[in-house]
Amino acid sequence: KKLQKQSQQIAQDELRVRRYREETTRIRQEIQELKASPKIFQKTKCSICNSALELPSVHFLCGHSFHQHCFESYSESDADCPTCLPENRKVMDMIRAQEQKRDLHDQFQHQLKCSNDSFSVIADYFGRGVFNKLTLLTDPPTARLTPSLEAGLQRDLLMHSRRGT
């Protein structure tokens, strides 16, 4: 059963890798297209108020268009699409959290190699809850610590482990 479960996990991971590669290829083609040819904006309605677009209007490469006054009312920054911003922030927060976890893993590996008592290092990390399941970009959000709180805990853990080295 264990081998079957691992085989299924491997198949799922290979499928994810294939999808990521296809998506990466598609995005690279889209980037090349944006670099090489002009983008035509044909939206007729504002993405915020759904009224007919009038000049002056603001257009983003993501395809969203806004009346200038709607954009100024709802946007937090002149460079970000207000419609796409929440999802983009979630993705960036997940990426930052994964980078911090990777740093924590590297720190653990370094301490493990340099330690005379590897068991103590492992027990210490288990005691601090470092070996909890890592969140992948493909994992659905769950009711757990917020990324900023989790990142703060990991930062504290890193600070504590660096003092001990």
N, C-alpha and C positions, 0 to 999 in steps of 0.2 A: 504494500500500500504506500509505503514511504517513497519507493522508487517511482511508482505511478504518479504520485503527487508531485514529485520533483520533475518528472518528465512533462507533466502538464504545465508546471510553472515555467520550464524552459521553453515550451512551445508558445506560451503566452508572452514571454519576454522577447522571443524571436519575432513574433507578430508585432509587438510594440516597436522594436528596433526597425523593422521593415516600414511601418507606418511613419515613424520619425524620419527615416531617410527619404521617403516619398514626399513628406511635408517639407523637409529641408530643401529638396530639389525644386519643389513648386515655389517656395519662397524665394530661392535664389533666382529662378527664372523671372519671377515677378519683380525682383530688385533690378535685374538687368533690363527688363522692359521699361521700368520707371526711369532708369538712367538713359536709355536710348531713345525713347519716344515720349511725346507729350501725353499728359493725362487729361482726358476730357471729362469735365464735370457736367453731368446731365440731370442732377437732382432738381426737382421742381418744388419740393417741400422742405421746410426747415425741420431738422431732426429733433428739435426740442418742442416747438409749438405746433408743428404739422400744418402751418399756414403756407401759402405760396411764397416762394423765395422772391425777394426783391433786393435790389442793390441798395446799399452795400451788403455783401454777404461774405462769409468765411467758409472756405472749403478745406478739407483734410484729405490726405492720400488714402485714408481708410475708407473713404467714400461718404462720410457724413458731411452735411452742409448746414449752415446756420445763418439766420439773420445776424447782422453784426450786433444789434442790441441784445438778442437772445444769447449769443455767444458771450458777450461781456457780462451779462447777468449771471450765467451759470458756470463759466469757466473759472478754474483756479489758477490757470497759467495760460499765457498766450501761445505756448508751444504744444499743448496737449489737447486732444479731442475730449470734450467733457463726457461724451457717450462711452468712449473706449477706456477712459482713465481708471475707473474702478477695477476692471478686469486686468488691465496692464499692471496696476499696483499689486494685485494679488499674485500675479505671476512673478513680478520682481521680488516681492517679499519671500515667496517660496524659494526662488533661486538664491537669495541672500542666506536664507536659513540652511539650505543645502551646502552652501560654501562654508558656513560656520561649522556645520557638522563634519564636513570633510577635514577642516582644520583640526577639529577635536580628535578625529580618527588618526590624523598624522601625529598629533601630540601623544596620543595613547601608544601608537606604534613605537615612537621614539623612546618613551619612558619604559616600555616593555623591553626593548633591546638593551637599554643602558642599565636596567635594574639587576641587582643581584638576586632579588626575590620577586620573580615574575608573578607568583601567586598573590602576593600582597598588592601589587599594582592592579591585577584583575579584580581582586576582591574590593579594592577601593573604588574602582570604576563601577562595579556592580552596585555597591552601596550607595553611590551617588546617582544611580539611575541612568547612566550613560548608554547602556545597552538596550534601551527601549527601541521599538521599531522606528526606523527612519521613515520620514514622510517623503514620498516621491511625487514628482509633478503630476503623475497619473493617478495618484491616490485621491479618492474623494475626500472632501473636507469632513472632519469628524469633530465631535464635541470634545475638545481637549484644550490644552493651553493655547493661548493666542500666540502667533508667531513671534511677536515682540517680547512677550513674557518668556517664551521658551528660549529665544535668543539671549535674553538677559540672564537666564539661569545657566545657559551654556557658557556665556562670557564669564560669569562668576566662577564656574567650574574650571574654565581655562586659567583664570587668574590664580585660583587656588592651586591648580596642578603646576603652574609655572613657578609659584613660590616654593613648592616642594621639591623642585629639581635643583 
